[in-house]
Amino acid sequence: MNKIKSYMLFLILLTMLSPATFGMAQTVIVKDSITNEPIPFVSVYFGNETGGYTDEKGMIAIPNEAAQIRLSHICYETKSISKITADLQTIFLVPKSINLDEVAISAKALKRTKTTEVGSMKAKTQTKHKGANGFEMALFIPYDSTWAETPYIHSILASLDYSTHYLVFTEIITPIYATLRFDLRQPDAKTGAPKDESLIGGGIILPSSQKLGKSGISLICPIPFPQTGVFVVVEWITTAQVSESCNLVPSLNMTLDEKENRTWNKKTFFAEQSGKAERRGTDRMQEQNEPAYQNEEAQVFYKGRTPSAKLGLKISK
């Protein structure tokens, strides 16, 4: 009889326990707080140097060990949740209220369609930078004071390498092709880094199943070139369960010929050293300040030069 009572008590306790207690991941959906629509490709940091993205339906599996998560998206206010409970099924993000400096988004039909390229697309390719989940690379393109009138930006250009070779002798055995998010951002007046505000509604997504051609990716509506200058940003995204060090395809071609390095990067899920404190994905760094380029071997290989991203814009005047 005592055995039966003990067994019944065990069953009752078992039903009271959350499935997460046994290490099962919990799937949640992230939605817009106003439209109630799912938000794809939201960055979710789980802690313990791990993170991921919501899929096309706004869904993501939260690991059991994630006591706290942080959600961020270029168009939404960042949100942190300190306690993950079993009944948490939907997370709502609030759209950002953005004030753009000196930029007017216009649907104006352009009379002249002849275009020219600005940026570093024509520079010689001398190395390449492999992408990683949550990694951003940005190139600053200044406003040319000799322009008689403000040009319009039509397309974003990027020199990408879709091969599976990493460096010279290493082959990626099982390549993972990333979704890319292209964006345009203005520089921060104080730091010079890209702002966390999109000029084109959160960027343009290029699915992993598509390759970027020489014509680049066209803006739905051309925008005036900001007089503050503009950053061309590319972000690597995958919803696959991968480690932070996993190299994603495509890589971004880089040049060593730029006299002034205007390339910045950001690592969403990687640990970054800033002084004595370790920060995670909160700071952007100029490419020239990357620790990887500071050691003696790198200095010899790059001959004291810093790789600059081969990104650009197609503009019309």
C-alpha positions in Angstrom: 0.0 0.0 0.0 2.8 2.4 0.9 4.4 1.6 -2.4 1.2 2.5 -4.3 0.9 5.8 -2.3 4.5 6.7 -3.0 4.0 6.0 -6.7 0.9 8.1 -6.9 2.7 10.9 -5.1 5.5 10.7 -7.7 3.0 11.0 -10.6 1.4 14.1 -9.1 4.8 15.7 -8.7 5.7 14.7 -12.2 2.7 16.5 -13.7 3.5 19.6 -11.7 6.9 20.0 -13.2 7.5 22.1 -16.3 8.8 20.3 -19.4 11.7 22.7 -19.3 12.8 21.0 -16.1 14.0 18.1 -18.2 16.1 20.1 -20.5 13.6 20.6 -23.3 13.8 23.8 -25.4 10.8 26.1 -25.3 9.5 27.6 -28.5 8.2 31.1 -28.5 7.0 33.5 -31.2 8.0 37.1 -31.4 5.4 39.6 -32.6 4.9 43.3 -33.3 3.1 44.9 -30.3 1.0 47.0 -32.7 0.2 44.9 -35.7 0.4 41.5 -33.9 2.4 40.3 -36.9 5.4 37.8 -36.4 8.8 39.5 -36.7 11.4 37.4 -38.6 15.1 37.5 -37.9 15.1 39.0 -34.5 18.4 38.6 -32.7 17.9 36.7 -29.4 20.8 36.4 -27.0 20.5 33.4 -24.6 23.5 34.2 -22.4 26.5 32.0 -21.9 27.9 33.3 -25.2 25.1 31.8 -27.3 22.3 33.3 -29.3 20.2 32.9 -32.5 17.6 34.4 -34.7 13.8 34.0 -35.1 12.9 32.2 -38.3 10.7 33.6 -41.1 7.6 33.0 -38.9 9.1 34.8 -35.9 9.7 31.6 -34.0 12.7 30.5 -32.0 13.5 27.7 -29.5 14.8 29.0 -26.2 17.1 26.6 -24.4 16.2 25.5 -20.9 19.4 26.9 -19.4 18.6 30.5 -20.6 17.5 32.2 -17.4 17.5 35.6 -19.2 17.2 36.5 -22.8 17.7 39.8 -24.8 15.8 40.5 -28.0 17.0 43.1 -30.5 16.0 44.2 -34.0 16.9 47.3 -35.9 13.3 48.5 -36.1 12.2 47.6 -32.5 13.1 48.6 -29.0 15.5 46.1 -27.4 13.8 43.9 -24.8 15.2 41.8 -21.9 13.3 39.1 -20.1 14.8 38.1 -16.8 12.7 35.0 -16.2 11.7 32.4 -18.6 8.5 30.6 -17.6 6.8 27.6 -19.1 3.7 29.6 -20.1 5.7 32.2 -22.1 4.5 31.6 -25.6 4.5 35.1 -27.2 6.9 38.0 -26.8 5.9 41.4 -28.1 8.4 44.1 -29.3 7.6 47.8 -29.5 8.5 49.5 -32.8 11.1 52.2 -32.5 10.3 55.9 -32.9 13.1 57.1 -35.1 14.2 60.6 -35.9 16.4 60.7 -39.0 18.9 63.5 -39.4 18.9 65.4 -42.7 17.3 62.5 -44.7 13.9 62.6 -46.3 12.6 59.3 -47.5 10.8 60.1 -50.8 8.8 58.3 -53.4 9.8 60.9 -56.0 10.1 59.6 -59.6 13.5 60.4 -60.9 13.8 61.9 -64.4 17.4 60.8 -64.9 18.3 57.2 -64.3 22.0 57.2 -65.3 23.9 55.8 -62.3 27.4 55.7 -61.0 29.1 53.7 -58.3 30.6 55.0 -55.0 32.4 52.9 -52.4 35.2 50.4 -52.7 33.8 47.9 -55.1 36.5 48.6 -57.8 39.4 48.1 -55.4 41.5 45.0 -55.7 40.4 41.9 -53.7 43.3 40.8 -51.5 41.7 38.9 -48.7 38.2 38.0 -47.5 36.2 37.9 -44.2 34.1 35.0 -43.4 30.7 35.7 -41.9 29.4 34.4 -38.6 25.9 34.3 -37.1 25.0 37.8 -36.0 28.1 39.4 -37.5 27.8 42.8 -39.1 30.3 44.6 -41.4 29.8 48.2 -42.4 31.6 50.6 -44.7 31.3 54.4 -44.4 30.8 56.3 -47.6 31.2 60.1 -47.2 29.1 62.7 -48.9 31.1 64.3 -51.8 31.1 68.1 -51.4 31.7 68.5 -55.1 28.3 67.1 -56.0 26.2 69.9 -57.6 23.1 68.4 -56.1 22.2 65.6 -53.8 22.2 62.2 -55.5 19.8 59.4 -54.9 20.8 56.0 -53.7 19.3 53.2 -55.9 21.1 50.0 -55.0 23.4 48.5 -52.5 26.5 46.7 -53.8 28.7 44.0 -52.2 31.5 41.9 -53.4 30.8 38.4 -52.1 32.6 35.1 -52.4 30.3 32.0 -52.4 33.1 29.5 -52.4 33.6 27.1 -49.5 37.3 27.8 -49.1 38.3 29.5 -45.8 41.7 31.3 -46.0 44.0 29.2 -48.3 44.1 25.6 -47.2 40.9 25.1 -45.2 37.8 23.8 -46.9 34.4 24.1 -45.2 33.1 20.5 -45.2 29.4 21.2 -44.6 28.8 24.8 -45.7 25.9 26.8 -44.1 24.6 29.5 -46.4 23.5 32.6 -44.5 20.6 34.9 -45.1 22.0 38.4 -45.5 20.4 41.7 -44.3 21.6 44.8 -46.2 21.0 48.2 -44.6 21.8 51.8 -44.8 22.6 53.7 -41.6 23.8 57.2 -40.7 26.9 57.7 -38.5 26.7 58.6 -34.9 27.8 62.2 -34.4 29.9 61.3 -31.3 31.4 58.0 -32.0 31.3 57.8 -35.8 29.9 54.3 -35.7 26.8 53.2 -37.5 23.6 54.2 -35.7 21.1 51.5 -34.6 18.5 53.2 -36.9 17.7 52.0 -40.4 17.2 54.4 -43.3 15.3 51.8 -45.4 12.8 50.3 -43.0 14.9 47.7 -41.3 17.0 46.7 -44.3 16.6 44.4 -47.2 16.7 40.6 -46.8 18.5 38.4 -49.3 17.5 34.8 -48.6 20.2 32.1 -48.3 18.8 30.5 -51.4 19.7 33.5 -53.6 23.1 34.9 -54.7 23.8 38.6 -55.0 24.7 39.6 -58.6 26.8 42.4 -59.9 23.8 44.7 -60.0 23.5 44.5 -56.3 20.2 44.7 -54.4 17.8 47.5 -55.4 16.0 49.8 -52.9 12.3 49.7 -53.2 12.3 53.4 -53.2 15.5 55.5 -53.9 16.5 57.8 -51.1 18.6 61.0 -51.0 22.2 60.5 -50.1 22.6 61.8 -46.5 24.9 64.8 -46.2 26.3 63.2 -43.0 27.5 60.3 -45.2 26.1 56.8 -45.0 27.1 53.3 -43.8 26.5 50.3 -46.0 25.8 47.4 -43.6 25.7 43.7 -44.3 24.6 41.2 -41.5 24.9 37.4 -41.6 21.9 35.5 -40.3 21.2 31.8 -39.8 18.4 30.1 -37.8 20.5 26.9 -37.8 21.9 25.7 -34.5 25.6 26.6 -35.0 28.4 27.6 -32.7 29.7 31.2 -32.6 32.9 30.3 -34.4 31.1 28.6 -37.3 32.0 30.2 -40.6 29.1 31.0 -42.9 28.9 31.4 -46.6 29.2 33.8 -48.4 32.3 35.7 -47.3 32.9 39.4 -47.9 35.8 40.3 -50.2 38.2 42.8 -48.6 40.9 45.1 -50.0 44.1 46.4 -48.5 44.5 49.3 -50.8 42.3 51.8 -49.0 44.4 54.6 -47.5 41.8 55.5 -44.9 40.0 52.6 -43.2 36.3 53.3 -42.9 35.2 49.7 -42.1 33.4 48.9 -38.8 32.1 45.6 -37.5 29.8 44.3 -34.8 29.6 40.8 -33.2 26.2 40.2 -31.7 26.9 36.9 -29.9 30.7 37.1 -29.5 32.6 38.2 -26.4 34.4 41.5 -26.9 37.0 43.1 -24.7 36.6 46.8 -23.9 39.2 47.8 -21.4 38.8 45.5 -18.4 35.1 44.8 -18.9 33.8 42.2 -21.2 30.9 43.4 -23.3 28.7 41.3 -25.6 27.4 42.8 -28.9 26.8 46.2 -27.5 29.8 48.0 -29.1 31.0 48.4 -32.7 34.6 48.4 -33.5 36.7 49.9 -36.3 38.3 47.1 -38.3 41.7 48.6 -37.7 41.2 48.0 -33.9 40.5 44.3 -34.3 42.9 42.3 -32.0 43.4 39.9 -34.9 45.3 42.6 -36.8 47.5 43.6 -33.9 49.7 40.6 -33.5 53.1 40.3 -35.2 52.1 37.6 -37.6 49.1 39.5 -38.9 51.2 42.7 -39.2 53.7 40.8 -41.4 50.9 39.2 -43.5 49.0 42.4 -44.1 52.1 44.6 -44.2 50.7 47.0 -41.7 47.5 47.5 -43.7 44.0 46.9 -42.5 41.4 45.0 -44.6 38.6 47.2 -45.8 35.2 45.9 -46.9 34.3 45.9 -50.6 30.9 47.5 -50.3 29.3 50.3 -52.3 26.3 52.1 -53.7 24.8 52.8 -57.0 23.6 56.4 -57.1 22.1 58.8 -59.6 22.4 62.6 -59.8 
